[in-house]
Amino acid sequence: MSIATEPESMDELIADCRGIPRPEVPSARREHEAATPWRVDDACHAQVAELDEYV
């Protein structure tokens, strides 16, 4: 049996959410690795080659 009820106002909802623990945030930030450059290959180009005909 659950005694939980739905919040009836935005204030009740915010109060309920305050009890949710926040996730731990790592203290040391890692540098982002450089992304691989995006390239259009023949297969990708073929998918949109005749797009103007469908529009």
Sine and cosine of phi, psi and omega as CSV:
sin_phi,cos_phi,sin_psi,cos_psi,sin_omega,cos_omega
0.00,0.00,0.74,-0.67,-0.01,-1.00
-0.96,-0.27,0.68,-0.73,0.05,-1.00
-0.98,-0.22,0.08,1.00,0.00,-1.00
-0.94,0.34,0.63,-0.78,0.04,-1.00
-0.83,-0.55,0.35,-0.94,0.06,-1.00
-0.96,0.28,0.63,-0.78,0.07,-1.00
-0.91,0.41,0.62,-0.78,-0.03,-1.00
-0.99,-0.16,-0.13,0.99,0.02,-1.00
-0.55,-0.83,0.24,-0.97,0.03,-1.00
-0.90,0.43,-0.58,0.81,0.03,-1.00
-0.88,0.47,-0.65,0.76,0.03,-1.00
-0.92,0.40,-0.64,0.77,0.02,-1.00
-0.89,0.45,-0.71,0.71,0.02,-1.00
-0.89,0.46,-0.67,0.75,0.02,-1.00
-0.89,0.46,-0.66,0.76,0.04,-1.00
-0.89,0.46,-0.64,0.77,-0.05,-1.00
-0.95,0.32,-0.42,0.91,0.03,-1.00
-0.89,0.46,-0.44,0.90,-0.01,-1.00
-0.98,0.18,-0.14,0.99,0.00,-1.00
-0.98,0.21,0.82,-0.57,-0.01,-1.00
-0.93,0.38,0.60,-0.80,0.04,-1.00
-0.99,0.15,0.54,-0.84,0.04,-1.00
-0.93,0.37,0.48,-0.88,0.04,-1.00
-0.95,0.32,0.67,-0.74,0.01,-1.00
-0.95,-0.32,0.82,-0.58,0.02,-1.00
-0.87,0.49,0.63,-0.78,-0.05,-1.00
-0.98,0.21,-0.55,0.84,-0.01,-1.00
-1.00,-0.09,0.82,-0.57,0.03,-1.00
-1.00,-0.03,0.68,-0.73,0.05,-1.00
-1.00,0.02,0.55,-0.84,0.12,-0.99
-0.96,0.28,0.63,-0.77,0.01,-1.00
-0.97,0.25,0.65,-0.76,0.06,-1.00
-0.97,0.24,0.51,-0.86,0.03,-1.00
-0.92,0.39,0.69,-0.72,0.00,-1.00
-0.97,0.23,0.50,-0.87,0.09,-1.00
-0.94,0.35,0.74,-0.67,0.00,-1.00
-0.85,0.53,0.63,-0.78,0.00,-1.00
-0.99,0.16,0.71,-0.71,0.00,-1.00
-0.73,-0.69,0.57,-0.82,0.06,-1.00
-0.99,-0.11,0.88,-0.47,0.05,-1.00
-1.00,-0.09,0.05,-1.00,-0.05,-1.00
-0.88,0.48,-0.62,0.78,-0.01,-1.00
-0.91,0.42,-0.66,0.75,0.03,-1.00
-0.91,0.41,-0.70,0.71,0.00,-1.00
-0.89,0.45,-0.61,0.80,-0.01,-1.00
-0.90,0.43,-0.49,0.87,-0.01,-1.00
-0.92,0.39,-0.48,0.88,-0.06,-1.00
-0.89,-0.46,0.09,1.00,-0.10,-0.99
-0.86,0.50,-0.60,0.80,-0.04,-1.00
-0.93,-0.36,0.44,0.90,-0.04,-1.00
-0.86,0.50,-0.60,0.80,-0.02,-1.00
-0.86,0.51,-0.47,0.88,0.02,-1.00
-0.94,0.35,-0.46,0.89,-0.04,-1.00
-1.00,0.00,-0.31,0.95,-0.08,-1.00
-1.00,0.07,0.00,0.00,0.00,0.00
